[in-house]
């Protein structure tokens, strides 16, 4: 009996962070054991912010090496780089014709850019349609995402429904899966904003390449508040709540268990124990990461294996789509 498919992807727009690890990467091994799992380094999506070409290439290798360092067996899953599978962009163009301008313009990322008066390129506007192609190519059932990406999975589902209704049953309808704890890690210096891998040097971000001393200093300087009470309240105590989320996720505890653990403690103790669990977590794979990252030829070899596996599956779906829409 065929397994359900899980698809997940990360943009290489900066150095891998604790947010990357907690938000999705931490759970990947459990998915591989249960599902037919596709893990993608989404370098085409990264182009929407017009990155420096050299930095994009380096960040792509960084992200790929991180997956391997976490112990993901590329023989048991399909681990690949998006741009090495042309079917993604081919399907994206077809799906554009099954996507309404109004629903694309309601996507949060696009609306945020417009609200801030930023220039919006067509790639950023069309980003969710490419994401839909990523998902639908592999008959994906489950898509692990952060809270801010649920809307995009819902759009992919809507596109699939519209396509199926018009052209016949072609796509599996995907479902977003959000981790109950740690689905969104916030910045240490501004806990109202998501921890960003795009802001190198920002002490609000813990990078997975940081050494122990750097990690401890960043957490020690993390924003809390002045009342000294450890409680989980993302509205009134975002800094403390963020530290509790980090600890709970890495320690494998619920928020309630974490609050019980820190009952009567002060912020100094909270930060110390958060730093301990972060350091312990990162040390568990950091050496392997550096070893892999220094061997580009080996990474290229594994990338080629993943691209071949992904292409074989993606091309079958693409041919099916070509047939039903009337492309020769």
C-alpha positions, 0 to 999 in steps of 0.5 A: 500500500502506497504511503501518503506524501509529505512535502516541505521546503525551506528558502535559502535566503540566509544562514540556517537558524534556530527558527528553521530547526524548531519550526520544521526541520526537527520533525522531519525524521518522524515524517520520513519513518511514516510517509513518502517524504519530499524535502526541498531547498527552495532556491527559486522562491529565494529569487523573489528578494533578488539575493546576491548570486554568490550568497544564494549559492552558499546558502543553498549548500548550507541548507542542504548540509543542515538537512543531512547533518540532522541525520536525514537519510537521503536514501529514505526520502527525496532530498533535492534542490528546487531549481534542479527539477524543471517541472516545478516552473512548468507546472507553475505556469499552467497553474497560473491559469487556474488562479484568480488575481483576487485570491493571489492578491489576498496573500499576506506576504504580498499585502504586507509589501504593498502596505509598507510601500515596497516595490513588488516584483511579479515573482513575489506576487506569483510566489504562492502559485509556484508553491502550489506547483511544488506541493501538487507535483508530488500528490502531496497529502500533508504539508508541514508549515509555520503558521504564516504559510498556512494561507499558501497551502490553502491556496494550493488546495483551492487551485487543485479543486478548481483544476480538478473540477474543470479538467478532471481528477488530477491533483491530491488535495493537500492539508497544512500541518502546523506543529502545536509547539514551536511552529513560529519562533520569534526574534530574541531582541524583538519577540513581535517579529519572526526570527529571521535568517536574512538579518546576519549580525542581528542578535535577535537570531540564533544561527546554527553556526553560532558557537556556544559563547555567542548563543549564550550571550544572545539569549542572555540579552533576550528581551523580556519585561519588567514584572519578573513573572514567568507566564505564557502570554504571547500578547502581553509577555511576548519575550518570555513566551518566546523563551518558553516556546523554545525551551518546550520544543527543544526539551520535548515538553508541553507549555504547561509542563514547562511552566510547572518546571519554571514555577517560582524561577526568575528570568535569569534561571529561565534564560540559563536553562534555555541557553543550555538546551539550545547549546545542547541541541545545536552541538548534537549536529553542528560538527557533522554540519561543518564536515558536510559543508566543507565537502561541496563535491559530496553535497553535489553528488547527493543533490544529483541523487535527489534531483533524479528521484524528484524529477522522475515523479514530477515529470509523470505528474506534469505529463498527466497535466499536459495531457488533460490541458491539451498540450502536445 
